[in-house]
Structure formats: structure tokens, C-alpha cells
Amino acid sequence: MAKGKEETRARRKRIHRNIRQTIQGTDRRPRLSVYRSNQYIYAQLIDDWAGHTLAAASSKEDGIDAENPTEASHAVGQILAERAQDEGIDRAVFDRGGYKYHGRVKALAEGAREGGLHF
């Protein structure tokens, strides 16, 4: 039997809540938070102690020319890493947001690593 949309969303939220209980971002090592929609992918570097977003990138931005969503995610990771370097950030804690570390989420992480972000 296939899961419904609500069951899938509830599962992802539960997993994300459990992940957030164990990881926390600081100003020196912010949390790299990922949100994946059907069409776009978004990533932010968040200082949880101060409640501030230090850098952000998404696949909706101009200048991301990709043939498929996975390539766009990789480009978003590289752009986010460049912006983090500009802010003086070279380390982060990866928060996959309850999504499986596969496909677009993995491509974003690899792009951020190639851009110089360590996690």
C-alpha cells in the first residue's frame, strides 16, 4: 500500500525534529539547512544561537544554468560555499532536513564541499 502525502510529510518532519535535537549551528560552525521542493532546492547557513541566517542560496537565482535538478543542486552548493567563504565561514554542520542523503540533497552537499565548505 502506498503512503499518502500527509504520511510522508509527517515522517519527514519527525526525522527532521530528531536531527535538530542533536545538531545545532553556531557562528563559527553554522548549520547548513536544506529544503527541497518539487521544483527548487534551497540552502541556508544558520546560526541557531543568534537566530540569524548567515548565507543563503537557491536554485531560483539567476545564473544557475543546469540541464536537470541535480546539476542545479550542485551549483547551489557551490554558490553557498562561495558566499560562506565571503563571510569567513569554512566549516558547517549538515542538516539534511529529514530528506534522504541521495540525489539532489547529496549533489548540494558535494557542491558545497567542492566549494571549500567542510562538514
matplotlib code that plots the C-alpha trace (Angstrom):
import matplotlib.pyplot as plt

x = [0.0, 1.4, 1.9, -0.2, 1.2, 0.4, 2.1, 5.3, 5.3, 4.8, 7.6, 10.0, 9.0, 9.6, 13.0, 13.9, 12.9, 15.1, 18.0, 17.6, 17.7, 21.3, 22.8, 23.0, 24.6, 26.9, 28.6, 31.8, 30.2, 26.7, 24.0, 23.7, 19.9, 18.5, 14.9, 13.8, 10.6, 9.5, 11.0, 13.7, 16.2, 17.2, 20.1, 21.0, 23.8, 22.1, 23.5, 20.9, 22.2, 21.6, 18.7, 20.3, 20.8, 24.5, 24.3, 21.7, 21.4, 18.6, 18.1, 15.6, 18.5, 19.8, 23.0, 22.2, 22.2, 21.6, 20.0, 18.5, 17.6, 20.6, 23.1, 21.2, 21.6, 25.3, 25.6, 23.6, 26.0, 29.0, 27.4, 26.6, 30.2, 31.4, 29.1, 30.2, 33.9, 33.0, 31.5, 34.7, 33.0, 34.8, 33.1, 29.4, 27.1, 25.0, 21.2, 19.6, 16.1, 14.7, 15.4, 17.4, 21.1, 20.5, 20.0, 19.6, 20.5, 23.7, 24.6, 24.1, 26.4, 29.1, 28.9, 29.4, 32.4, 33.9, 33.4, 35.5, 33.0, 33.9, 31.4]
y = [0.0, 3.4, 6.1, 9.2, 12.7, 13.5, 10.4, 11.2, 14.8, 13.7, 11.2, 13.8, 16.3, 13.7, 12.8, 16.5, 17.1, 14.3, 15.6, 19.1, 17.7, 16.5, 19.3, 23.0, 25.8, 28.4, 31.5, 29.6, 26.4, 27.2, 24.7, 24.1, 23.6, 22.1, 22.4, 20.6, 21.3, 19.5, 22.2, 24.0, 23.5, 26.0, 26.0, 28.3, 28.7, 29.4, 30.5, 28.9, 30.7, 34.1, 33.0, 34.6, 33.4, 34.0, 33.0, 31.5, 30.2, 28.7, 27.2, 30.1, 32.5, 33.9, 32.5, 28.9, 27.2, 23.5, 20.8, 18.9, 19.5, 17.5, 19.8, 22.8, 21.5, 21.0, 24.6, 25.9, 24.1, 25.8, 29.2, 28.7, 27.7, 30.9, 33.1, 31.3, 32.0, 35.7, 35.6, 33.9, 30.5, 27.4, 24.7, 23.8, 21.1, 19.5, 19.3, 17.3, 18.4, 14.9, 14.1, 11.0, 11.8, 10.9, 12.7, 16.4, 16.6, 14.7, 16.8, 20.0, 18.7, 17.6, 21.0, 22.8, 20.5, 21.3, 25.0, 24.7, 24.1, 21.3, 19.2]
z = [0.0, -1.0, 1.6, 1.4, 1.1, 4.7, 6.0, 4.0, 5.2, 8.8, 8.6, 7.2, 9.9, 12.6, 11.2, 10.9, 14.5, 15.7, 13.7, 15.1, 18.7, 18.0, 15.9, 16.4, 14.5, 16.0, 14.5, 13.9, 12.7, 11.4, 10.4, 6.6, 6.3, 3.1, 1.9, -1.2, -3.1, -6.3, -8.5, -6.5, -3.7, -1.0, 1.4, 4.3, 6.8, 10.1, 13.5, 15.8, 18.9, 17.5, 15.2, 12.1, 8.5, 7.6, 3.9, 1.6, -2.0, -4.0, -7.5, -8.3, -8.5, -11.8, -13.2, -12.4, -15.8, -15.4, -17.5, -14.6, -11.0, -9.7, -11.6, -10.2, -6.7, -7.2, -8.4, -5.4, -3.1, -4.8, -4.7, -1.0, -0.3, -2.1, 0.0, 3.2, 2.3, 1.8, 5.4, 6.7, 7.3, 6.3, 8.5, 8.9, 10.3, 7.6, 8.3, 5.5, 6.7, 7.0, 3.4, 2.4, 1.6, -2.0, -5.3, -5.1, -1.4, -2.0, -5.0, -2.9, -0.2, -2.7, -4.4, -1.1, -0.3, -3.7, -3.0, 0.2, 2.9, 5.4, 7.2]

ax = plt.figure().add_subplot(projection="3d")
ax.plot(x, y, z, "-o")
ax.set_aspect("equal")
plt.show()
